[in-house]
Amino acid sequence: MINRSKFALTFGYFAAVMHVIWSVLVGLGVAQTIMDFVYRMHFMENPYTVAEFSWGTAVGLVVMAFIVAYAISSLFATIWNKVHGK
């Protein structure tokens, strides 16, 4: 059995931290270079341009990442427990 709350919090925090890191990269002005590199490594041209940093957007991104990851992983844990429960 999976502890639904702990599982959801773990993945919610993970998603939030990953998006905090992305926001820092945008704020430092290196995100575009990283995106261009990743696309080139996959034999593609980057069709996207990183926008100017905004605190409001950064906070919204991190909060939404946490909420969505929490909800999806909570649903996953619930389904897992129903399928594998006693």
N, CA and C atoms as an extended XYZ file, in Angstrom:
258
Properties=species:S:1:pos:R:3:atomname:S:1:resname:S:1:resid:I:1 pbc="F F F"
N         0.834       -1.182        0.000 N   MET     1
C         0.000        0.000        0.000 CA  MET     1
C         0.886        1.255        0.000 C   MET     1
N         0.425        2.235       -0.741 N   ILE     2
C         1.130        3.509       -0.818 CA  ILE     2
C         0.412        4.507        0.086 C   ILE     2
N         1.183        5.228        0.909 N   ASN     3
C         0.608        6.311        1.690 CA  ASN     3
C         0.327        7.452        0.713 C   ASN     3
N        -0.949        7.646        0.400 N   ARG     4
C        -1.349        8.590       -0.639 CA  ARG     4
C        -0.832        9.998       -0.367 C   ARG     4
N        -0.947       10.457        0.859 N   SER     5
C        -0.545       11.818        1.200 CA  SER     5
C         0.960       12.020        1.057 C   SER     5
N         1.742       11.083        1.594 N   LYS     6
C         3.204       11.201        1.501 CA  LYS     6
C         3.678       11.096        0.052 C   LYS     6
N         3.078       10.193       -0.700 N   PHE     7
C         3.438       10.015       -2.107 CA  PHE     7
C         3.145       11.293       -2.893 C   PHE     7
N         1.950       11.849       -2.692 N   ALA     8
C         1.551       13.054       -3.410 CA  ALA     8
C         2.419       14.247       -3.013 C   ALA     8
N         2.701       14.392       -1.724 N   LEU     9
C         3.569       15.486       -1.278 CA  LEU     9
C         4.970       15.362       -1.857 C   LEU     9
N         5.499       14.147       -1.902 N   THR    10
C         6.841       13.928       -2.444 CA  THR    10
C         6.913       14.377       -3.896 C   THR    10
N         5.967       13.944       -4.703 N   PHE    11
C         6.002       14.315       -6.122 CA  PHE    11
C         5.621       15.775       -6.336 C   PHE    11
N         4.747       16.300       -5.488 N   GLY    12
C         4.426       17.725       -5.570 CA  GLY    12
C         5.641       18.583       -5.281 C   GLY    12
N         6.368       18.245       -4.221 N   TYR    13
C         7.590       18.988       -3.892 CA  TYR    13
C         8.638       18.843       -4.988 C   TYR    13
N         8.778       17.641       -5.519 N   PHE    14
C         9.758       17.415       -6.581 CA  PHE    14
C         9.453       18.296       -7.789 C   PHE    14
N         8.202       18.313       -8.220 N   ALA    15
C         7.811       19.137       -9.370 CA  ALA    15
C         8.038       20.615       -9.070 C   ALA    15
N         7.700       21.042       -7.858 N   ALA    16
C         7.888       22.443       -7.482 CA  ALA    16
C         9.369       22.821       -7.503 C   ALA    16
N        10.221       21.970       -6.943 N   VAL    17
C        11.667       22.256       -6.915 CA  VAL    17
C        12.232       22.318       -8.335 C   VAL    17
N        11.817       21.413       -9.198 N   MET    18
C        12.297       21.440      -10.582 CA  MET    18
C        11.910       22.754      -11.261 C   MET    18
N        10.727       23.260      -10.956 N   HIS    19
C        10.285       24.515      -11.563 CA  HIS    19
C        10.922       25.737      -10.897 C   HIS    19
N        11.297       25.622       -9.638 N   VAL    20
C        12.090       26.688       -9.010 CA  VAL    20
C        13.440       26.775       -9.709 C   VAL    20
N        14.053       25.627       -9.975 N   ILE    21
C        15.343       25.605      -10.675 CA  ILE    21
C        15.197       26.241      -12.049 C   ILE    21
N        14.133       25.885      -12.775 N   TRP    22
C        13.907       26.481      -14.110 CA  TRP    22
C        13.733       27.997      -13.988 C   TRP    22
N        12.981       28.446      -13.002 N   SER    23
C        12.768       29.881      -12.817 CA  SER    23
C        14.082       30.605      -12.519 C   SER    23
N        14.942       29.984      -11.730 N   VAL    24
C        16.255       30.571      -11.442 CA  VAL    24
C        17.076       30.676      -12.728 C   VAL    24
N        17.040       29.621      -13.549 N   LEU    25
C        17.776       29.651      -14.818 CA  LEU    25
C        17.258       30.764      -15.731 C   LEU    25
N        15.944       30.955      -15.752 N   VAL    26
C        15.370       32.048      -16.542 CA  VAL    26
C        15.834       33.385      -15.975 C   VAL    26
N        15.777       33.533      -14.668 N   GLY    27
C        16.200       34.767      -14.015 CA  GLY    27
C        17.667       35.093      -14.242 C   GLY    27
N        18.502       34.059      -14.308 N   LEU    28
C        19.934       34.259      -14.555 CA  LEU    28
C        20.245       34.503      -16.031 C   LEU    28
N        19.262       34.280      -16.881 N   GLY    29
C        19.458       34.520      -18.311 CA  GLY    29
C        20.146       33.388      -19.063 C   GLY    29
N        20.161       32.193      -18.489 N   VAL    30
C        20.828       31.068      -19.145 CA  VAL    30
C        19.860       30.015      -19.678 C   VAL    30
N        18.572       30.193      -19.451 N   ALA    31
C        17.581       29.187      -19.848 CA  ALA    31
C        17.529       28.992      -21.363 C   ALA    31
N        17.613       30.086      -22.123 N   GLN    32
C        17.559       29.979      -23.584 CA  GLN    32
C        18.726       29.150      -24.109 C   GLN    32
N        19.906       29.383      -23.566 N   THR    33
C        21.100       28.635      -23.987 CA  THR    33
C        20.927       27.145      -23.691 C   THR    33
N        20.388       26.828      -22.534 N   ILE    34
C        20.171       25.430      -22.155 CA  ILE    34
C        19.135       24.781      -23.077 C   ILE    34
N        18.035       25.493      -23.333 N   MET    35
C        17.018       24.948      -24.244 CA  MET    35
C        17.595       24.714      -25.632 C   MET    35
N        18.353       25.679      -26.143 N   ASP    36
C        18.962       25.529      -27.467 CA  ASP    36
C        19.868       24.305      -27.508 C   ASP    36
N        20.658       24.110      -26.454 N   PHE    37
C        21.559       22.960      -26.370 CA  PHE    37
C        20.786       21.644      -26.370 C   PHE    37
N        19.736       21.565      -25.555 N   VAL    38
C        18.950       20.331      -25.457 CA  VAL    38
C        18.307       19.998      -26.803 C   VAL    38
N        17.759       20.988      -27.467 N   TYR    39
C        17.167       20.740      -28.783 CA  TYR    39
C        18.219       20.258      -29.775 C   TYR    39
N        19.392       20.914      -29.803 N   ARG    40
C        20.454       20.493      -30.727 CA  ARG    40
C        20.900       19.059      -30.460 C   ARG    40
N        20.936       18.670      -29.194 N   MET    41
C        21.342       17.305      -28.839 CA  MET    41
C        20.340       16.271      -29.353 C   MET    41
N        19.128       16.714      -29.673 N   HIS    42
C        18.098       15.833      -30.210 CA  HIS    42
C        17.882       16.053      -31.706 C   HIS    42
N        18.869       16.707      -32.333 N   PHE    43
C        18.838       16.948      -33.778 CA  PHE    43
C        17.636       17.795      -34.200 C   PHE    43
N        17.288       18.761      -33.363 N   MET    44
C        16.149       19.635      -33.659 CA  MET    44
C        16.570       21.087      -33.506 C   MET    44
N        15.786       21.961      -34.126 N   GLU    45
C        15.963       23.385      -33.920 CA  GLU    45
C        14.915       23.857      -32.925 C   GLU    45
N        15.316       24.725      -32.019 N   ASN    46
C        14.423       25.204      -30.977 CA  ASN    46
C        13.453       26.249      -31.536 C   ASN    46
N        12.156       25.946      -31.539 N   PRO    47
C        11.181       26.914      -32.045 CA  PRO    47
C        10.720       27.917      -30.978 C   PRO    47
N        11.215       27.796      -29.746 N   TYR    48
C        10.728       28.607      -28.636 CA  TYR    48
C        11.747       29.645      -28.191 C   TYR    48
N        11.239       30.747      -27.657 N   THR    49
C        12.076       31.788      -27.080 CA  THR    49
C        11.649       31.965      -25.630 C   THR    49
N        12.616       31.977      -24.736 N   VAL    50
C        12.324       32.158      -23.314 CA  VAL    50
C        11.944       33.620      -23.084 C   VAL    50
N        10.838       33.823      -22.391 N   ALA    51
C        10.349       35.177      -22.106 CA  ALA    51
C        11.153       35.810      -20.970 C   ALA    51
N        10.916       37.089      -20.779 N   GLU    52
C        11.559       37.837      -19.711 CA  GLU    52
C        11.077       37.311      -18.362 C   GLU    52
N        11.974       37.290      -17.372 N   PHE    53
C        11.635       36.795      -16.039 CA  PHE    53
C        10.592       37.689      -15.381 C   PHE    53
N         9.649       37.049      -14.694 N   SER    54
C         8.624       37.758      -13.937 CA  SER    54
C         8.389       36.995      -12.637 C   SER    54
N         8.449       37.702      -11.508 N   TRP    55
C         8.233       37.047      -10.221 CA  TRP    55
C         6.845       36.417      -10.135 C   TRP    55
N         5.853       37.112      -10.629 N   GLY    56
C         4.489       36.588      -10.585 CA  GLY    56
C         4.343       35.302      -11.374 C   GLY    56
N         4.930       35.292      -12.571 N   THR    57
C         4.886       34.092      -13.405 CA  THR    57
C         5.649       32.949      -12.740 C   THR    57
N         6.804       33.267      -12.155 N   ALA    58
C         7.616       32.238      -11.500 CA  ALA    58
C         6.864       31.607      -10.331 C   ALA    58
N         6.245       32.432       -9.508 N   VAL    59
C         5.492       31.909       -8.360 CA  VAL    59
C         4.306       31.079       -8.846 C   VAL    59
N         3.587       31.586       -9.839 N   GLY    60
C         2.459       30.837      -10.395 CA  GLY    60
C         2.882       29.500      -10.967 C   GLY    60
N         4.018       29.484      -11.659 N   LEU    61
C         4.548       28.249      -12.238 CA  LEU    61
C         4.836       27.216      -11.157 C   LEU    61
N         5.505       27.633      -10.101 N   VAL    62
C         5.880       26.711       -9.024 CA  VAL    62
C         4.631       26.196       -8.299 C   VAL    62
N         3.696       27.076       -8.016 N   VAL    63
C         2.472       26.672       -7.318 CA  VAL    63
C         1.657       25.703       -8.182 C   VAL    63
N         1.485       26.028       -9.454 N   MET    64
C         0.714       25.152      -10.340 CA  MET    64
C         1.406       23.798      -10.534 C   MET    64
N         2.725       23.806      -10.640 N   ALA    65
C         3.465       22.546      -10.769 CA  ALA    65
C         3.214       21.665       -9.556 C   ALA    65
N         3.238       22.266       -8.352 N   PHE    66
C         2.985       21.499       -7.140 CA  PHE    66
C         1.561       20.942       -7.139 C   PHE    66
N         0.591       21.785       -7.438 N   ILE    67
C        -0.810       21.362       -7.390 CA  ILE    67
C        -1.093       20.245       -8.384 C   ILE    67
N        -0.630       20.396       -9.603 N   VAL    68
C        -0.890       19.378      -10.629 CA  VAL    68
C        -0.186       18.071      -10.289 C   VAL    68
N         1.083       18.156       -9.880 N   ALA    69
C         1.817       16.932       -9.521 CA  ALA    69
C         1.184       16.260       -8.308 C   ALA    69
N         0.747       17.058       -7.330 N   TYR    70
C         0.085       16.496       -6.149 CA  TYR    70
C        -1.192       15.759       -6.552 C   TYR    70
N        -2.001       16.398       -7.376 N   ALA    71
C        -3.284       15.803       -7.781 CA  ALA    71
C        -3.079       14.515       -8.575 C   ALA    71
N        -2.174       14.541       -9.534 N   ILE    72
C        -1.944       13.364      -10.377 CA  ILE    72
C        -1.367       12.215       -9.552 C   ILE    72
N        -0.394       12.511       -8.697 N   SER    73
C         0.208       11.429       -7.910 CA  SER    73
C        -0.753       10.927       -6.835 C   SER    73
N        -1.612       11.784       -6.327 N   SER    74
C        -2.633       11.353       -5.372 CA  SER    74
C        -3.613       10.395       -6.049 C   SER    74
N        -4.024       10.739       -7.250 N   LEU    75
C        -4.904        9.862       -8.025 CA  LEU    75
C        -4.219        8.531       -8.312 C   LEU    75
N        -2.939        8.585       -8.706 N   PHE    76
C        -2.183        7.362       -8.975 CA  PHE    76
C        -2.134        6.467       -7.730 C   PHE    76
N        -1.820        7.064       -6.576 N   ALA    77
C        -1.735        6.276       -5.338 CA  ALA    77
C        -3.081        5.664       -4.974 C   ALA    77
N        -4.142        6.423       -5.181 N   THR    78
C        -5.483        5.908       -4.888 CA  THR    78
C        -5.809        4.711       -5.775 C   THR    78
N        -5.539        4.838       -7.057 N   ILE    79
C        -5.788        3.729       -7.993 CA  ILE    79
C        -4.915        2.535       -7.627 C   ILE    79
N        -3.628        2.792       -7.353 N   TRP    80
C        -2.706        1.715       -6.987 CA  TRP    80
C        -3.226        0.960       -5.762 C   TRP    80
N        -3.650        1.685       -4.752 N   ASN    81
C        -4.138        1.053       -3.523 CA  ASN    81
C        -5.412        0.262       -3.763 C   ASN    81
N        -6.271        0.742       -4.638 N   LYS    82
C        -7.513       -0.007       -4.971 CA  LYS    82
C        -7.181       -1.296       -5.718 C   LYS    82
N        -6.243       -1.215       -6.646 N   VAL    83
C        -5.879       -2.388       -7.458 CA  VAL    83
C        -5.092       -3.400       -6.631 C   VAL    83
N        -4.182       -2.921       -5.781 N   HIS    84
C        -3.301       -3.825       -5.046 CA  HIS    84
C        -3.682       -3.976       -3.580 C   HIS    84
N        -4.772       -3.369       -3.174 N   GLY    85
C        -5.185       -3.427       -1.761 CA  GLY    85
C        -5.775       -4.761       -1.372 C   GLY    85
N        -6.054       -4.888       -0.101 N   LYS    86
C        -6.620       -6.136        0.416 CA  LYS    86
C        -8.102       -6.029        0.574 C   LYS    86
